[in-house]
Amino acid sequence: MRCFVAIDLPPPVCNYLAGLAGQFGNKGNVRWVPADQLHLTLVFAGELGPGAVDGLREEVRTVGLPPLSLRLAGLGHFPPRGEPRVVWAGLGGDVEQVARLQQDLAARAERHGVPREARPFVPHVTLGRVKSPFGALALVEQLRAAGAALRPKPFAAESLCLYASELRPGGPIHTVLLRRPLPPPASAAPPTPSPG
């Protein structure tokens, strides 16, 4: 079973990002990710046997979950130089807590045969995958312009989820194996009344 662990984002944020991707029109040959499949991947486990899936499910069930307040922070692409292969939206806010959660989960997943990523973790939401270099440079220019206008409004991350992913010609099908709600971020403290 092909599995990954991800943070789910609120539907309005996913709809906003999918709408933003739709504005790119015919720039580049890109397979855009549908709104209901946008997420923040923490650990891509790849193909796992039944025992490893059960083990990873237990790790996701027991890992400590912090409240996470995030915000959108620009658009970009991987690799950062040369022809883009992946188009993404960056994230700001509680990214240090996200990185700690990712490191914890990666260490736990390693117990079940999931190798750690060699590349450093960069919190992002994959918006699309570039299928050919045709029109890629025009897409990069449009990404820069659109990224500068992203809404920086904070939002609460919704849940931590273990997904099974089945690759199909029309795109992957994601099935929830376990979902845990994240605690809501603490609301801002009320202002202190001025004396007298």
Buried (B, 14 or more C-beta within 10 A) or exposed (E): BBBBBBBBBEEEBBEBBBEBBEEBEEBBBBEBBEBEBBBBBBBBBEEBEEEBBEBBBBBBEEBEBBEBBBBBBBBBBBEEEEEBEBBBBBBBBBBEBBBEBBBBBBEBBEEBBBEEEEEEBEBBBBBBBBEEBEBBEEBBEBBEEBBEEBEEEEBBBBBBBBBBBEEEEEEEEBEEBBEEEBEEBEEEEEEEEEEE
